[in-house]
């Protein structure tokens, strides 16, 4: 059995044809053709561009068209965007001129990326009408980026055992020679191997000899800083902060943040909050908290949730707490529990966040890491529901 349909675009003269074919054995094909009498003829000698082809078993007939399509671009486009541009007419948002032979391409709005212009003049003329919509779309794009669940925390995995690093910085060691954060389990295993084999003490990652003094370690850090190592730059800022040299700390952390270091954004937010080395600036504090949160920093995400709740934006705060909890932040679990008691968090949301928290904490454990602890604390084999209050006490 076969059926077909077609439609004509009065504005462009383009024709869209559809063909549905059914054969014995419940095998059905849905094929769409897009025919344009204009410039697309140059891209395809036959003047026919197949824009979508759905081939599969038991696909519905036209009365029940599928809602998703597998796009197969055969117009000779080099990438997805070029293919999409070739398939759909693109117009200037101001003057309405279409991209064609006279105008090869239209440039997107630099902020929202949702409209295009043929010239700077058209963009300026359209700015007053587009301003409100542009701001709204920019905020939507920012929220999409902000509330996307990171795959892991900003610390990532140990480069040796490839297990997620613990959020407790006392469970890892920063190597001054290579700026790698090594878990204590791998450091302990390397140390045992060196002691048993009477070997020289070297970095567990890059195998360089360990520095004999703090001065030598500082020289290693400065070499890494000259090479634009973001981790070394951030650690130098942390050392300056310990000595209350806030101006130098601000300088190093600013450079590290520009190099892409997530922790540096979180440290800068603290400086702007407390006015250490800089003037207090809540807007810049908020911006750095968001950047750190996007990068997967659990503490920054938790603090952002606290700020949102304090401003009365409960749903946004709850989302931040859930993301932070799934990254292993203990304070966010306590905040979600308090929200559950007060009715702001649903039982399903709290349960899912708690299970995700427990899973991510378990992933950071190994026999080597337990052996590296000087005095391991016994822990129950399982975390039963009745023990939740013991592990996560209520806020007073």
Buried (B, 14 or more C-beta within 10 A) or exposed (E): EEEEEEEEEEEEEBBBBBBBBBEEEEEBBBBBBBBBEBEBBEBBEEEBBBBBBBEEEEBEEEEEEEEEEEEEBEBEBEEEEBBBBBBEBBBBBBEEBBBEEEEEEBBBBEEBEBBBBBBEEBBEBBEEEBEEBBEEBBEEBEEEEBBEEBEBBBBBBBBBBEBBBBBEEEBBBBBBBBBBBBBBBBBBBBBEEBEEEEEEEBBBBEEEEBBEEEEBBBEBBEEBBEEEBBBBBBBBBBBBBEEEBBEBBBBBBBBBBEBEBBBBBBBBBBBBBEEBBBEEBEEBBBBBBBBBBBBBBBBBBBBBBBBBBEEEBEEBBBBBBBBBBBBBBBBBBBBBBBBBEEEBBEEEBBBBBBEBBBEBBEBBBBEBBBEBEEEEEEEEEEBEEEEBEEEBEEEE
